[in-house]
Amino acid sequence: MSVLSQLQWSKLSRRERILFVTTVMVALCMLIIFVLQPRVVERRKLDSQKKTLQQEISALSSALPILLQRAEAEKANPPSKPRPELVEASLSSILDEIGRKARMREVQVIELKPSLPETKEGIEVLPIQMKTRSRFFSLGDYIAALEGLPRPIAITRLKIESRTETSPEVAAEMTLYIYKKRGI
């Protein structure tokens, strides 16, 4: 027999009845607070992320024909980009330029780790390991902006990971090689 079926309400004092009812109410409240409420909050969060992703997908799908037309136009008339030149620059100005491009493209730079520069034929090669967090579309714009800088930059390693299955943000790790004149 269960404890509840053995419980005889008529033999309990008023204090014991109040204590029992209060205990049951507290147990139900704890169930709601620690089990049900986090699930509701998580569901709302997932719903908002789903709506955000749907809006982003619809915006990208509506922009796709325009981007295809631009790509075709650029294939027909390739723009004359200024050729990147090797210039002398300090590490701080290079990092400032990389950070500014990230802010313009809404990319969060989590970590910048410059390594010792290597010298090859009078040219310094500065390797920089970088970790970022952003939306996937913004990351593509940022990489294009880095490649379009007036100084030669090569991206040799790029690793992109999504944060969670439903989050629109991705984390990226990349290795940049910045070429500059030997000097400063």
BALUM-700923 format. One record per residue: residue in three letters; x, y, z of N, C-alpha, C in turn. Coordinates in steps of 0.05 Angstrom, whole numbers, padded with zeros to 5 digits, always signed. Layout:
N
ALAXYZXYZXYZ...
// end
This chain:
184
MET+00017-00023+00000+00000+00000+00000+00018+00025+00000SER+00008+00045-00014+00024+00069-00015+00019+00086+00010VAL+00037+00104+00014+00035+00121+00038+00010+00138+00038LEU+00002+00148+00014-00021+00165+00012-00047+00150+00018SER-00048+00124+00010-00073+00109+00016-00075+00102+00046GLN-00052+00100+00059-00052+00093+00088-00058+00118+00104LEU-00055+00141+00092-00059+00166+00107-00089+00170+00113GLN-00095+00174+00138-00123+00178+00146-00126+00207+00155TRP-00139+00222+00138-00142+00251+00143-00156+00257+00170SER-00174+00240+00177-00189+00246+00202-00172+00244+00227LYS-00150+00228+00226-00133+00225+00249-00111+00246+00251LEU-00107+00261+00229-00086+00282+00228-00096+00307+00242SER-00077+00320+00255-00084+00345+00268-00085+00367+00246ARG-00095+00390+00253-00096+00412+00234-00068+00420+00225ARG-00050+00420+00243-00022+00428+00236-00010+00408+00217GLU-00014+00382+00221-00004+00361+00203-00016+00364+00175ARG-00042+00370+00174-00055+00373+00148-00043+00397+00133ILE-00040+00419+00147-00028+00443+00134+00001+00437+00125LEU+00016+00423+00141+00043+00415+00134+00044+00397+00110PHE+00026+00378+00108+00025+00360+00085+00017+00375+00060VAL-00003+00392+00061-00012+00407+00037+00010+00426+00029THR+00023+00439+00048+00045+00457+00041+00068+00442+00028THR+00075+00419+00038+00096+00403+00026+00089+00395-00003VAL+00065+00387-00008+00057+00380-00035+00058+00404-00053MET+00049+00427-00043+00049+00452-00059+00078+00460-00066VAL+00096+00458-00046+00124+00465-00051+00136+00446-00071ALA+00130+00420-00069+00140+00400-00088+00131+00407-00117LEU+00105+00415-00119+00095+00422-00146+00108+00448-00156CYS+00112+00467-00138+00125+00492-00147+00154+00486-00156MET+00168+00469-00141+00195+00462-00149+00196+00448-00176LEU+00177+00431-00181+00174+00418-00206+00171+00438-00229ILE+00153+00457-00224+00148+00477-00244+00173+00495-00249ILE+00185+00504-00227+00208+00522-00229+00233+00509-00241PHE+00239+00484-00233+00264+00472-00241+00261+00453-00265VAL+00237+00446-00273+00234+00427-00296+00219+00441-00319LEU+00195+00451-00313+00179+00461-00335+00187+00488-00344GLN+00193+00506-00326+00200+00534-00335+00226+00534-00352PRO+00247+00520-00346+00270+00520-00364+00264+00510-00392ARG+00246+00490-00393+00238+00480-00420+00223+00501-00435VAL+00205+00516-00422+00190+00537-00436+00209+00559-00445VAL+00228+00567-00428+00247+00587-00436+00264+00578-00460GLU+00273+00553-00459+00289+00542-00481+00272+00541-00507ARG+00247+00534-00504+00230+00532-00528+00226+00560-00540ARG+00222+00580-00523+00219+00608-00533+00244+00617-00547LYS+00267+00610-00535+00293+00618-00547+00296+00605-00574LEU+00290+00579-00576+00292+00565-00601+00273+00576-00622ASP+00249+00583-00613+00229+00595-00632+00240+00622-00643SER+00251+00638-00625+00262+00664-00635+00285+00660-00653GLN+00303+00640-00648+00325+00634-00666+00315+00624-00692LYS+00294+00607-00691+00282+00597-00716+00271+00620-00733LYS+00257+00638-00720+00246+00661-00735+00269+00678-00747THR+00290+00682-00732+00313+00697-00742+00325+00684-00766LEU+00329+00657-00764+00340+00642-00786+00322+00643-00811GLN+00296+00641-00807+00277+00643-00829+00278+00670-00842GLN+00280+00691-00826+00283+00718-00838+00309+00721-00853GLU+00330+00710-00842+00356+00712-00856+00356+00696-00881ILE+00344+00673-00881+00342+00656-00905+00325+00671-00927SER+00303+00682-00918+00286+00696-00938+00301+00721-00949ALA+00316+00735-00932+00331+00758-00942+00353+00750-00961LEU+00366+00728-00954+00387+00718-00972+00376+00707-00998SER+00353+00693-00997+00341+00683-01021+00331+00705-01039SER+00321+00727-01027+00313+00749-01044+00336+00765-01055ALA+00359+00764-01041+00383+00778-01051+00399+00761-01070LEU+00394+00735-01072+00409+00717-01089+00408+00725-01119PRO+00385+00731-01131+00385+00739-01159+00402+00765-01164ILE+00401+00783-01145+00416+00808-01149+00446+00802-01147LEU+00454+00784-01129+00482+00776-01127+00491+00761-01151LEU+00474+00744-01162+00481+00730-01187+00485+00749-01210GLN+00468+00770-01212+00471+00790-01233+00497+00805-01230ARG+00504+00812-01205+00529+00826-01201+00553+00809-01208ALA+00551+00783-01201+00573+00765-01208+00576+00762-01238GLU+00554+00761-01252+00556+00759-01282+00567+00785-01293ALA+00559+00808-01282+00569+00833-01291+00599+00836-01286GLU+00608+00826-01263+00636+00828-01257+00653+00809-01274LYS+00641+00786-01282+00655+00768-01300+00658+00781-01328ALA+00637+00795-01336+00638+00808-01362+00658+00832-01362ASN+00657+00848-01341+00674+00871-01338+00690+00869-01312PRO+00712+00855-01312+00727+00853-01287+00737+00881-01278PRO+00732+00888-01253+00741+00914-01244+00772+00914-01241SER+00783+00937-01246+00812+00939-01244+00819+00947-01215LYS+00826+00927-01200+00833+00931-01171+00862+00941-01170PRO+00867+00959-01152+00895+00967-01148+00911+00943-01138ARG+00934+00939-01149+00950+00917-01142+00961+00921-01113PRO+00959+00901-01096+00970+00905-01069+01000+00910-01070GLU+01009+00929-01054+01037+00935-01053+01048+00928-01026LEU+01074+00922-01026+01087+00917-01001+01095+00944-00989VAL+01085+00949-00965+01091+00974-00951+01102+00967-00924GLU+01115+00987-00912+01125+00983-00885+01102+00991-00866ALA+01096+00974-00847+01075+00980-00828+01082+00967-00802SER+01073+00980-00780+01078+00968-00754+01056+00947-00748LEU+01062+00930-00729+01043+00909-00721+01017+00922-00711SER+01020+00943-00695+00996+00956-00684+00977+00967-00706SER+00989+00978-00727+00972+00989-00748+00958+00966-00764ILE+00972+00944-00767+00961+00921-00781+00938+00910-00765LEU+00942+00906-00739+00921+00895-00721+00897+00914-00720ASP+00903+00940-00719+00881+00960-00719+00865+00959-00744GLU+00878+00955-00767+00864+00953-00792+00846+00927-00793ILE+00857+00905-00783+00842+00880-00782+00818+00884-00763GLY+00822+00896-00740+00800+00901-00721+00778+00919-00732ARG+00787+00940-00747+00768+00959-00758+00750+00945-00779LYS+00762+00929-00796+00747+00914-00816+00727+00895-00803ALA+00735+00884-00780+00717+00865-00766+00693+00881-00755ARG+00698+00904-00743+00676+00920-00732+00657+00929-00754MET+00668+00936-00777+00651+00945-00799+00633+00922-00810ARG+00643+00898-00808+00628+00875-00818+00613+00860-00796GLU+00611+00871-00772+00597+00859-00749+00608+00831-00743VAL+00635+00830-00742+00648+00805-00734+00663+00810-00708GLN+00658+00792-00689+00671+00795-00662+00698+00781-00663VAL+00719+00795-00659+00746+00783-00658+00750+00773-00629ILE+00752+00747-00626+00756+00736-00599+00785+00735-00592GLU+00802+00728-00611+00830+00725-00605+00847+00731-00629LEU+00868+00747-00626+00888+00753-00646+00915+00744-00635LYS+00928+00726-00648+00954+00716-00637+00975+00719-00659PRO+00990+00742-00659+01011+00744-00679+01035+00727-00670SER+01049+00716-00690+01073+00700-00685+01097+00716-00694LEU+01121+00705-00690+01145+00719-00698+01146+00720-00729PRO+01154+00743-00740+01154+00746-00769+01178+00730-00781GLU+01173+00720-00805+01194+00705-00819+01203+00724-00842THR+01228+00723-00848+01239+00740-00870+01247+00722-00893LYS+01236+00729-00917+01242+00714-00941+01248+00734-00963GLU+01272+00734-00973+01280+00751-00995+01273+00781-00991GLY+01278+00791-00967+01273+00819-00961+01244+00825-00955ILE+01227+00805-00953+01199+00809-00947+01193+00796-00921GLU+01180+00810-00903+01172+00799-00877+01144+00786-00880VAL+01142+00762-00871+01116+00748-00871+01108+00746-00842LEU+01085+00759-00835+01075+00759-00808+01051+00741-00805PRO+01055+00717-00793+01032+00699-00788+01015+00708-00764ILE+00989+00708-00768+00971+00716-00746+00949+00695-00745GLN+00946+00683-00721+00923+00664-00717+00901+00680-00705MET+00877+00675-00715+00854+00692-00708+00830+00675-00702LYS+00814+00682-00681+00789+00668-00675+00767+00690-00676THR+00745+00684-00690+00723+00703-00692+00697+00690-00686ARG+00676+00706-00682+00649+00697-00679+00631+00716-00694SER+00613+00705-00711+00595+00722-00726+00575+00705-00740ARG+00557+00718-00755+00539+00703-00773+00555+00694-00797PHE+00546+00673-00809+00561+00661-00832+00564+00682-00854PHE+00543+00696-00861+00543+00715-00883+00563+00737-00877SER+00564+00747-00852+00582+00768-00844+00611+00759-00846LEU+00616+00733-00839+00643+00723-00841+00653+00723-00869GLY+00636+00716-00889+00644+00717-00917+00651+00745-00925ASP+00635+00765-00917+00641+00793-00923+00668+00801-00911TYR+00672+00792-00887+00697+00800-00873+00722+00788-00887ILE+00720+00763-00895+00743+00750-00909+00748+00765-00935ALA+00726+00772-00950+00729+00787-00975+00742+00814-00969ALA+00734+00827-00947+00746+00853-00940+00776+00850-00934LEU+00783+00829-00920+00811+00824-00914+00827+00820-00939GLU+00816+00805-00958+00831+00799-00983+00832+00824-01000GLY+00814+00843-00996+00814+00868-01011+00830+00890-01000LEU+00844+00885-00978+00861+00906-00965+00884+00913-00984PRO+00895+00937-00982+00917+00945-01000+00943+00930-00995ARG+00946+00917-00973+00970+00901-00969+00964+00872-00974PRO+00983+00857-00985+00978+00829-00991+00974+00812-00965ILE+00951+00798-00965+00944+00780-00943+00936+00753-00955ALA+00946+00732-00944+00938+00705-00952+00925+00691-00928ILE+00903+00679-00933+00889+00663-00913+00894+00634-00920THR+00910+00621-00903+00917+00593-00910+00901+00572-00896ARG+00890+00578-00873+00874+00559-00858+00849+00572-00848LEU+00827+00559-00854+00801+00570-00845+00784+00547-00835LYS+00776+00548-00810+00760+00527-00798+00735+00541-00787ILE+00712+00532-00796+00687+00545-00788+00670+00524-00772GLU+00661+00531-00749+00644+00513-00732+00619+00529-00724SER+00596+00515-00726+00572+00528-00716+00572+00524-00686ARG+00561+00544-00671+00561+00543-00642+00543+00522-00632THR+00518+00522-00641+00499+00500-00634+00484+00495-00659GLU+00467+00475-00659+00452+00468-00683+00433+00490-00691THR+00423+00505-00672+00402+00525-00680+00412+00553-00679SER+00436+00558-00670+00447+00585-00668+00456+00595-00695PRO+00449+00620-00702+00457+00630-00728+00487+00639-00728GLU+00500+00638-00706+00528+00647-00705+00547+00623-00710VAL+00570+00630-00721+00591+00610-00726+00617+00621-00713ALA+00634+00602-00705+00660+00610-00696+00680+00601-00717ALA+00699+00619-00723+00718+00613-00744+00747+00616-00733GLU+00764+00598-00741+00792+00601-00735+00806+00602-00762MET+00824+00622-00765+00839+00625-00790+00867+00633-00785THR+00884+00628-00804+00912+00636-00803+00917+00655-00826LEU+00925+00680-00819+00931+00700-00839+00961+00703-00842TYR+00970+00707-00866+00998+00713-00871+00998+00741-00884ILE+01010+00760-00870+01011+00787-00880+01039+00793-00890TYR+01041+00802-00914+01067+00807-00927+01073+00837-00925LYS+01097+00844-00916+01104+00872-00914+01134+00875-00919LYS+01142+00900-00925+01170+00906-00929+01185+00902-00903ARG+01209+00894-00906+01225+00891-00881+01232+00919-00871GLY+01228+00922-00845+01233+00949-00834+01221+00951-00806ILE+01205+00970-00803+01193+00978-00777+01185+00954-00760
// end
